Amino acid sequence: MMRARLRGSWIGATVTGALVVLLLAGCAAEAPETTSPPTVSEAPAATQDPEPTEPPAPAFDRTAHSIDDPMSIWVVSNKLRPLTPMDFAPTDLSMPVGLENEFGQPLREPAARAAEALFAAAGEAGVPVRIISAYRDYGTQVGLYDSYVARDGQAAADTYSARPGHSEHQTGLVIDLDDHGACYLQACFGETPTGVWLAEHAADYGFIVRYPAGKEDVTGFMPEPWHFRYVGPELAAEMRATGVSTLEEFFDLPPAPGYAG
């Protein structure tokens, strides 16, 4: 009898234990998984390098050359600014090589080399051009001016010919140009294919049209589209870029419509 109770108790305990195990297993199966979300490491924000900036172009140096020294390529000679001395003669005259030169006149060395480059470019463009006047010394200018005064009177001569000591040709930095056409030393030269091409491209080689149309009250001379003055490529480019067409205006000099005396 005792053995039967013990066996019954053992069976009951066993059954009870089994039920507990089953209940615990069920609870474990129904419980949701509680997993922590993966940790995402935040990458540092990308920084964009600033685009390199070019340094500003240096301002044009208007004091790089003298406008008073007759040996300077920027010398300004006009009716109010005679050359000093008035019988000045350049010390570096050189004959342009391979160029048609009506009177065989030289130029200052830098102007001669620039004229050679200008003519080479004109040849490549199919533009006919020749030199009809270049350096004229003081004595030559005396003879020319006096002949014009004798022919036309001084007032008229002063509109198209410089008095001795005031002539840009005496600096050795000027070439008068022509195309073998009908506009020899005439305003219509500026309308010819050669005149148009020269006006557009001369600055690339350091030349400017020294006496432009509409500036007679500034320069003191009638328009001369054939008269090209060498000032160097830097100044020629600056004058073209700023739209200033005369040396008087560029260097803030007074207009020179007439002689002082």
CORCORHU-V389940 format. One record per run of one state. SS is the DSSP state (2 for helix, 1 for strand, 0 for the rest). FROM is the first residue (numbers start at 1). TO is the last residue. Records with the same first field share a line. If there is no record, write none. Layout:
BEGIN
SS=FROM-TO / FROM-TO
END
This chain:
BEGIN
0=1-1 / 31-77 / 79-80 / 82-92 / 95-100 / 102-106 / 125-129 / 134-137 / 153-153 / 161-167 / 172-173 / 179-186 / 192-192 / 206-206 / 212-215 / 220-223 / 231-232 / 243-246 / 251-261
2=2-30 / 109-124 / 138-152 / 154-160 / 168-171 / 187-191 / 193-205 / 216-219 / 233-242 / 247-250
1=78-78 / 81-81 / 93-94 / 101-101 / 107-108 / 130-133 / 174-178 / 207-211 / 224-230
END
